[in-house]
Amino acid sequence: MRRLSAAELDAERRLVEAAQADPARFGELYERYVDAIYSFSYHQTGSHQQAEEVTAET
């Protein structure tokens, strides 16, 4: 994953804050990161089932 600029970090922070207050915005946050979380989890565990469980718990 590439490093984010200051403006991108600020936008991410605002999205997280919005997601904490509005479940619909949480879906946006989830969709943005679900693939990266799954990929990381799979590479760490080597198991699709465990990666799915870790992703769901995250």
MOVEN-V346797 format. One record per pair of residues at least 6 apart in sequence whose ideal C-beta (glycine too) atoms are under 6 Angstrom apart, sorted by sequence separation. I is the first residue (numbers start at 1). J is the second residue. If there is no record, write none. Layout:
# MOVEN-V346797
i=I j=J
i=I j=J
This chain:
# MOVEN-V346797
i=19 j=25
i=45 j=51
i=18 j=25
i=19 j=26
i=42 j=51
i=19 j=29
i=41 j=51
i=38 j=51
i=41 j=54
i=15 j=29
i=41 j=55
i=38 j=55
i=37 j=55
i=37 j=58
